[in-house]
Structures are given as structure tokens and as C-alpha cells.
Amino acid sequence: MTLNKELKNFDASCAHLLERIDSVSKSENPSVDDEFIAEAIAFRMFRNQERLIRNFFLDCCVKTRSPAKKPIKSKLRCKDWETAEEILKAGNKFLDWGNANSTRNLANLVFLNGYPINDLITIKQSFLIDLARIRNFVAHDSKEAHAGFSKSARNYLKTGEHVPSTAGKLLLHRRRPTEHIAIRRLFDEIAQLSGIVRAL
């Protein structure tokens, strides 16, 4: 697959998710089904951003110029994405492309000043971290996942509001009546990733 095709897939998936978000945001009294759908949307958003960052990183290991034709100075120049990923794994089973901090650390090892990966992640880092924590809370029943969720939940609640018991409740929460629900606020930030990639 090419990076251009990946960007188009990301944008098409975002358009589909926005329809679902708009649908669940219409309800004044969200149901359990709405919560379930919101959590599924968050999972898909996480997977989409993880895949886009992975493929952009691998593309930068193959090409000498960014999508905006700026030079990429890399210690790793590979013939294709598969070779790049095998080298980056260095014997590990997988790379955690959904972890903004570890991806930035890897970018610093591979690219001069981490460019362009660090530029992409830095712009949206807080939202990428929030989305990862929410996704982890849905996927894992652990103290660590709960602590991360509680920390990120504060970004979508008014001061003094209790952290909801489920990710779905948080994702459908409006901090103020005039604001979008939390999943829409997250989506609006994450959906911008493809435009940022194209501009780097």
C-alpha cells in the first residue's frame, strides 16, 4: 500500500465514524447501546490513528522526502515497509504504534530530530494519549488502565465532576450543554492527522 492510499483510507474511515458520532450525539438520554457504540467508535479511531502513524513512520524509512517534499534524514533506508518494520522490531513481536511516547522515542533514534514523526505526534500528543487511555480502559480491567482513564477523563469533565464508571459514559458526556460530546471533541482532533501528514 502507498501512503497516499493510506491517507485516503484514513479520511474515508473518519467520514464513516463522524456519521456514527453524529447519530449517538443526538440522544439527550444516551442508552447502554449508545455507550457501546461510542466505545466501538473510540476503538476504531484508535486503530485508525495507530495505523496511520505506523505507515507514515515506515514510509519515512523508505523515502528521502516527506509528503510536502521536505528532506527526511534517516539512519535507516529500506527498500519497503515490510523490511523497515522487521528492522525496527529488532526481534520483538510487535511495536506499540499507539503509544505516542514510545513512537516519539523511536523516531528520535531513527530520524534527525525525529522529523517528521515527532512533528506529527507533538501537535496532537495530548489527544493521542487520551484516546489510548480510553481505549485501554475499555480493553483492560486493570488498576493501570483505570488510573490512566481517570487522568484523561478530567480533560472532558468540569472541575468537580465525578469520573464516569465507563468509557461510554465519558465519551457521550457534554462538559457544557453547548459543547460537543467528548468523543466528537476527540474525533475532531484525531481526524486532522491526515492533513498534518500531508503538510509535513
Rosetta silent file (secondary structure, phi, psi, omega in degrees, C-alpha in Angstrom):
SEQUENCE: MTLNKELKNFDASCAHLLERIDSVSKSENPSVDDEFIAEAIAFRMFRNQERLIRNFFLDCCVKTRSPAKKPIKSKLRCKDWETAEEILKAGNKFLDWGNANSTRNLANLVFLNGYPINDLITIKQSFLIDLARIRNFVAHDSKEAHAGFSKSARNYLKTGEHVPSTAGKLLLHRRRPTEHIAIRRLFDEIAQLSGIVRAL
SCORE:     score description
SCORE:     0.000 S_00000001
   1 L     0.000  148.442  176.706    0.000    0.000    0.000 S_00000001
   2 L   -95.710  162.332  177.825    1.143    3.561   -0.608 S_00000001
   3 H   -63.885  -38.682  178.797    0.989    6.405    1.887 S_00000001
   4 H   -60.607  -40.710  178.085   -1.473    8.258   -0.362 S_00000001
   5 H   -66.780  -39.568  178.113   -3.813    5.278   -0.304 S_00000001
   6 H   -62.164  -41.764  178.867   -3.442    5.031    3.470 S_00000001
   7 H   -63.901  -40.853  178.073   -4.336    8.708    3.848 S_00000001
   8 H   -64.961  -41.161  177.452   -7.433    8.225    1.686 S_00000001
   9 H   -62.582  -41.869  178.803   -8.473    5.188    3.749 S_00000001
  10 H   -60.531  -47.659 -179.276   -7.996    7.184    6.963 S_00000001
  11 H   -64.081  -40.026  179.329  -10.150   10.032    5.656 S_00000001
  12 H   -65.448  -40.976  178.273  -12.866    7.649    4.424 S_00000001
  13 H   -65.336  -39.228  177.824  -12.959    5.888    7.785 S_00000001
  14 H   -62.232  -40.595  178.759  -13.180    9.254    9.563 S_00000001
  15 H   -61.669  -41.563  178.512  -16.169   10.221    7.407 S_00000001
  16 H   -64.926  -45.047 -179.330  -17.882    6.958    8.364 S_00000001
  17 H   -65.150  -36.687  179.731  -17.117    7.447   12.072 S_00000001
  18 H   -62.140  -37.812  176.174  -18.395   11.022   12.020 S_00000001
  19 H   -60.248  -42.955 -179.874  -21.778    9.758   10.833 S_00000001
  20 H   -67.585  -39.959  179.196  -21.891    7.353   13.794 S_00000001
  21 H   -63.777  -45.136  178.949  -20.785   10.064   16.222 S_00000001
  22 H   -61.139  -35.808  179.594  -23.459   12.439   14.964 S_00000001
  23 H   -65.632  -47.900 -178.359  -26.034    9.678   15.382 S_00000001
  24 H   -74.955  -19.481 -177.936  -25.198    8.923   19.036 S_00000001
  25 H   -79.483  -10.969 -178.167  -24.821   12.595   19.916 S_00000001
  26 L   -75.295  -23.755 -175.528  -28.493   13.306   19.133 S_00000001
  27 L   -78.679  128.451  177.111  -29.796   11.463   22.178 S_00000001
  28 L   -77.419  -28.043  177.788  -30.382   13.568   25.299 S_00000001
  29 L  -123.761   84.472 -176.290  -30.524   10.422   27.431 S_00000001
  30 L   -58.073  140.294  178.588  -27.943    8.028   25.977 S_00000001
  31 L   -90.437  174.814  175.328  -28.746    4.348   26.278 S_00000001
  32 H   -62.431  -35.707  177.429  -26.434    1.458   27.081 S_00000001
  33 H   -64.236  -39.644  176.953  -26.396    0.744   23.335 S_00000001
  34 H   -62.098  -41.058  177.967  -25.240    4.326   22.676 S_00000001
  35 H   -62.335  -43.371  178.778  -22.422    3.828   25.202 S_00000001
  36 H   -60.210  -45.381  179.912  -21.437    0.596   23.477 S_00000001
  37 H   -63.705  -41.646  178.998  -21.381    2.332   20.079 S_00000001
  38 H   -61.264  -40.710  177.965  -19.298    5.211   21.486 S_00000001
  39 H   -66.479  -38.879  177.516  -16.740    2.741   22.832 S_00000001
  40 H   -64.540  -38.785  177.563  -16.642    0.948   19.464 S_00000001
  41 H   -62.793  -44.305  179.505  -16.074    4.296   17.727 S_00000001
  42 H   -61.102  -40.884  177.273  -13.188    5.063   20.109 S_00000001
  43 H   -59.754  -46.361 -178.916  -11.655    1.656   19.328 S_00000001
  44 H   -65.880  -40.650  177.281  -11.870    2.320   15.595 S_00000001
  45 H   -59.908  -43.960  179.922  -10.458    5.830   15.987 S_00000001
  46 H   -61.696  -46.236 -179.386   -7.550    4.410   17.959 S_00000001
  47 H   -62.767  -40.960  179.595   -6.876    1.747   15.363 S_00000001
  48 H   -62.239  -47.156 -178.071   -7.047    4.290   12.531 S_00000001
  49 H   -68.815  -37.281  178.301   -4.580    6.709   14.105 S_00000001
  50 H   -61.565  -44.157 -179.470   -2.280    3.861   15.124 S_00000001
  51 H   -67.210  -41.497 -179.933   -2.252    2.523   11.570 S_00000001
  52 H   -63.409  -46.094 -179.754   -1.703    5.971   10.031 S_00000001
  53 H   -63.696  -42.538  177.897    1.238    6.746   12.335 S_00000001
  54 H   -58.099  -51.316 -175.282    2.740    3.285   11.704 S_00000001
  55 H   -69.925  -32.459  175.059    2.510    3.575    7.943 S_00000001
  56 H   -66.497  -42.807  178.193    3.781    7.151    7.909 S_00000001
  57 H   -60.032  -49.260 -178.975    6.763    6.092   10.026 S_00000001
  58 H   -63.871  -37.585  178.260    7.532    3.146    7.739 S_00000001
  59 H   -62.594  -37.449  179.281    7.124    5.329    4.652 S_00000001
  60 H   -69.556  -21.065  176.305    9.697    7.744    6.095 S_00000001
  61 H   -80.588  -13.343 -177.956   12.111    4.805    6.433 S_00000001
  62 H  -103.308  -39.663 -173.925   11.769    4.149    2.698 S_00000001
  63 L   -99.105  160.255  179.928   11.604    7.623    1.174 S_00000001
  64 L   -99.456   -7.889 -179.729   14.004   10.542    1.307 S_00000001
  65 E  -134.325  147.484  178.095   11.304   13.237    1.235 S_00000001
  66 L   -74.879  171.730  177.046    8.143   13.896    3.210 S_00000001
  67 L   -55.502  -30.440  178.264    4.720   14.297    1.523 S_00000001
  68 L   -89.540   13.957  175.332    5.424   18.069    1.368 S_00000001
  69 L    70.766   22.562  175.618    8.776   17.268   -0.335 S_00000001
  70 L   -87.886  144.417 -177.419   10.926   18.197    2.682 S_00000001
  71 E   -66.624  139.191  175.086   14.092   16.103    3.154 S_00000001
  72 L  -108.765  121.000  179.208   13.996   13.233    5.653 S_00000001
  73 L  -101.925  106.235 -173.356   17.351   12.447    7.240 S_00000001
  74 E  -120.487  146.033  173.447   17.177    8.858    8.389 S_00000001
  75 L   -82.697   -8.535 -175.452   19.675    6.351    9.781 S_00000001
  76 L  -127.120  116.495  178.082   17.511    3.668    8.212 S_00000001
  77 L  -124.724  111.535 -173.629   16.834    3.493    4.485 S_00000001
  78 L  -114.380  163.339 -179.025   14.893    0.401    3.447 S_00000001
  79 L   -78.200  -27.043 -179.414   13.533   -0.962    0.198 S_00000001
  80 L  -157.665  172.679 -177.265    9.962   -1.346    1.501 S_00000001
  81 H   -63.454  -39.230 -177.494    7.719   -1.020    4.554 S_00000001
  82 H   -62.309  -44.387  178.551    7.979   -4.698    5.490 S_00000001
  83 H   -63.529  -43.770  179.700   11.775   -4.578    5.673 S_00000001
  84 H   -58.928  -44.696 -177.636   11.662   -1.357    7.701 S_00000001
  85 H   -67.362  -38.769  178.392    9.245   -2.852   10.228 S_00000001
  86 H   -62.116  -42.183  178.960   11.290   -6.031   10.636 S_00000001
  87 H   -66.848  -43.287 -179.362   14.419   -3.984   11.356 S_00000001
  88 H   -64.882  -33.380  178.159   12.579   -1.669   13.753 S_00000001
  89 H   -64.569  -34.985  179.324   11.151   -4.633   15.656 S_00000001
  90 L    47.500   46.538  176.728   14.687   -5.879   16.296 S_00000001
  91 L    92.065  -11.465  176.591   13.440   -9.280   17.433 S_00000001
  92 L   -75.984  157.939 -179.378   10.392   -8.020   19.351 S_00000001
  93 L   -70.766  -34.618 -178.557    6.978   -9.444   18.496 S_00000001
  94 L  -157.963  166.066  173.236    5.456   -6.040   17.764 S_00000001
  95 L  -110.059  141.280 -178.267    5.891   -2.279   18.035 S_00000001
  96 L   -90.955   82.774 -177.955    3.378   -0.231   20.011 S_00000001
  97 L   -69.437  -15.691  178.967    2.438    2.364   17.390 S_00000001
  98 L   -84.413   -5.134  179.196   -0.446    3.517   19.591 S_00000001
  99 L   -97.765  107.500 -174.577    1.908    4.755   22.298 S_00000001
 100 H   -59.728  -41.330 -176.912    2.793    8.345   21.447 S_00000001
 101 H   -68.006  -44.370 -179.062    5.799    8.488   23.782 S_00000001
 102 H   -70.102  -32.802  177.560    7.466    5.267   22.616 S_00000001
 103 H   -67.764  -40.185  176.189    6.858    6.172   18.962 S_00000001
 104 H   -63.939  -41.066  178.583    8.484    9.570   19.509 S_00000001
 105 H   -61.902  -41.930  177.977   11.454    7.886   21.225 S_00000001
 106 H   -65.115  -40.563  178.181   11.851    5.518   18.282 S_00000001
 107 H   -61.022  -38.489  178.667   11.613    8.443   15.846 S_00000001
 108 H   -64.902  -30.316  177.975   14.425   10.209   17.715 S_00000001
 109 H   -75.577  -33.529 -172.287   16.610    7.130   17.234 S_00000001
 110 H   -93.390  -41.366 -172.445   15.865    6.780   13.516 S_00000001
 111 E  -113.107  147.987  176.432   15.394   10.326   12.180 S_00000001
 112 H   -61.152  120.269 -177.141   17.349   13.540   12.664 S_00000001
 113 H    57.808   19.670  178.452   15.468   15.434   15.402 S_00000001
 114 H    71.392    5.534 -175.801   12.708   12.853   15.000 S_00000001
 115 L   -76.535  135.867    7.252   11.416   14.668   11.899 S_00000001
 116 L   -99.721   -0.126 -175.241    8.772   14.292   10.596 S_00000001
 117 H   -62.565  -46.754 -179.694    7.234   11.812   13.059 S_00000001
 118 H   -60.001  -36.763  179.247    7.833   13.916   16.155 S_00000001
 119 H   -62.129  -43.390  179.359    6.234   16.923   14.493 S_00000001
 120 H   -63.074  -50.288 -175.065    3.076   14.914   13.773 S_00000001
 121 H   -69.272  -40.977 -177.403    2.806   13.414   17.249 S_00000001
 122 H   -59.294  -39.506 -177.725    3.718   16.568   19.173 S_00000001
 123 H   -60.535  -36.569 -175.450    0.893   18.553   17.579 S_00000001
 124 H  -120.105   18.061 -171.387   -1.750   16.071   18.809 S_00000001
 125 H   -55.439  -46.157 -176.047    0.083   14.276   21.615 S_00000001
 126 H   -63.048  -36.840  179.703   -2.355   15.044   24.444 S_00000001
 127 H   -74.144  -35.909  176.209   -5.311   13.798   22.370 S_00000001
 128 H   -63.588  -40.285  178.579   -3.414   10.698   21.222 S_00000001
 129 H   -66.883  -44.332  178.447   -2.631    9.900   24.860 S_00000001
 130 H   -59.175  -47.034 -178.888   -6.250   10.483   25.924 S_00000001
 131 H   -62.422  -41.479  178.469   -7.553    8.212   23.169 S_00000001
 132 H   -63.551  -41.148  179.463   -5.045    5.483   24.067 S_00000001
 133 H   -66.396  -40.257  178.626   -6.003    5.655   27.744 S_00000001
 134 H   -65.708  -44.165  178.496   -9.712    5.474   26.951 S_00000001
 135 H   -61.770  -42.079  179.835   -9.131    2.547   24.604 S_00000001
 136 H   -64.583  -35.842  179.107   -7.007    0.774   27.240 S_00000001
 137 H   -66.754  -36.068  176.706   -9.735    1.239   29.853 S_00000001
 138 H   -69.518  -39.295 -172.564  -12.256   -0.421   27.529 S_00000001
 139 H   -84.936  -26.042 -172.229   -9.840   -3.241   26.680 S_00000001
 140 L  -131.164  133.368  176.311   -8.226   -3.948   30.064 S_00000001
 141 L   -98.777   81.449 -178.043   -9.598   -4.359   33.570 S_00000001
 142 L  -140.436  160.617  177.777   -6.544   -3.232   35.495 S_00000001
 143 H   -62.358  -38.714 -178.886   -5.536   -0.612   38.040 S_00000001
 144 H   -64.386  -44.407  179.419   -3.172    0.933   35.498 S_00000001
 145 H   -64.877  -39.887  179.475   -5.884    1.250   32.844 S_00000001
 146 H   -66.002  -42.026  179.824   -8.295    2.748   35.383 S_00000001
 147 H   -63.651  -43.345  178.507   -5.696    5.262   36.605 S_00000001
 148 H   -64.355  -42.370  178.618   -4.885    6.372   33.056 S_00000001
 149 H   -61.399  -46.248 -179.608   -8.577    6.666   32.184 S_00000001
 150 H   -60.567  -38.613 -179.792   -9.287    8.742   35.290 S_00000001
 151 H   -65.865  -47.749 -179.413   -6.413   11.064   34.461 S_00000001
 152 H   -71.969  -31.592 -179.262   -7.524   11.679   30.873 S_00000001
 153 H   -56.988  -33.050 -178.335  -11.221   11.856   31.807 S_00000001
 154 H   -58.936  -25.932  179.643  -10.527   15.117   33.675 S_00000001
 155 H   -71.228  -13.193 -175.676   -9.859   16.785   30.309 S_00000001
 156 H  -119.856    8.728 -179.532  -13.506   16.213   29.315 S_00000001
 157 L  -120.405  156.231  171.970  -15.216   16.989   32.629 S_00000001
 158 L   -76.110  155.597  177.842  -15.944   20.178   34.530 S_00000001
 159 L   -56.081  129.599  178.278  -13.981   20.732   37.722 S_00000001
 160 L    93.327  -14.554  178.174  -15.539   18.681   40.495 S_00000001
 161 L   -72.090  143.323  178.488  -17.454   16.288   38.240 S_00000001
 162 L   -74.812  145.374  176.258  -17.039   12.613   39.065 S_00000001
 163 L   -69.519  126.859  179.439  -15.251   10.387   36.587 S_00000001
 164 L   -59.900  157.026 -176.997  -17.879    8.206   34.864 S_00000001
 165 L   -77.961  -18.248  179.454  -17.799    4.486   35.565 S_00000001
 166 L  -131.322  157.439  176.125  -17.493    3.530   31.893 S_00000001
 167 H   -64.588  -36.757  179.856  -15.680    4.869   28.855 S_00000001
 168 H   -60.199  -41.959  178.241  -19.003    5.027   27.016 S_00000001
 169 H   -63.023  -42.796  178.438  -20.475    7.384   29.612 S_00000001
 170 H   -64.235  -45.713 -175.653  -17.427    9.649   29.349 S_00000001
 171 H   -63.648  -26.972  179.280  -17.417    9.601   25.548 S_00000001
 172 L   -95.435    0.817 -176.929  -21.075   10.681   25.445 S_00000001
 173 L   -77.933  139.462  171.525  -20.622   13.336   28.133 S_00000001
 174 L  -107.819  123.229  178.596  -21.005   17.041   27.372 S_00000001
 175 L   -64.772  -37.691  175.745  -18.982   19.265   29.659 S_00000001
 176 L  -137.086  152.397 -177.119  -21.403   22.066   28.838 S_00000001
 177 L   -57.189  -28.473 -177.872  -24.755   21.941   27.015 S_00000001
 178 L   -86.145   -8.350 -177.346  -23.330   23.939   24.094 S_00000001
 179 L   -90.391  159.189  171.921  -20.278   21.679   23.636 S_00000001
 180 L   -68.521  158.839  171.792  -19.895   18.542   21.571 S_00000001
 181 L   -64.983  159.334 -174.146  -19.834   15.203   23.352 S_00000001
 182 H   -57.731  -40.244 -178.886  -16.346   14.060   24.356 S_00000001
 183 H   -63.355  -34.149  178.351  -15.998   11.528   21.513 S_00000001
 184 H   -71.057  -39.267  178.335  -16.687   14.279   18.971 S_00000001
 185 H   -62.903  -42.354  176.501  -14.126   16.575   20.587 S_00000001
 186 H   -65.125  -45.690 -178.903  -11.540   13.780   20.407 S_00000001
 187 H   -57.723  -45.818 -177.933  -12.544   12.891   16.864 S_00000001
 188 H   -57.009  -33.202  178.469  -12.167   16.480   15.630 S_00000001
 189 H   -78.430  -46.288 -177.339   -8.538   16.439   16.781 S_00000001
 190 H   -66.590  -36.335 -178.002   -7.624   12.943   15.579 S_00000001
 191 L   -63.945  -19.804  179.981   -9.243   13.454   12.149 S_00000001
 192 L   -76.574   -9.376 -176.266   -6.754   16.251   11.479 S_00000001
 193 H   -58.190  -40.271 -177.502   -3.816   13.821   11.426 S_00000001
 194 H   -65.712  -37.946  176.753   -4.058   13.118    7.700 S_00000001
 195 H   -65.552  -36.807  178.273   -3.922   16.840    6.864 S_00000001
 196 H   -66.964  -43.355  177.986   -0.898   17.257    9.117 S_00000001
 197 H   -57.518  -45.810 -178.867    0.875   14.325    7.431 S_00000001
 198 H   -62.930  -29.424 -176.716    0.251   15.888    4.021 S_00000001
 199 H   -86.961  -14.845 -176.140    1.654   19.229    5.210 S_00000001
 200 L   -78.261    0.000    0.000    4.848   17.856    6.772 S_00000001
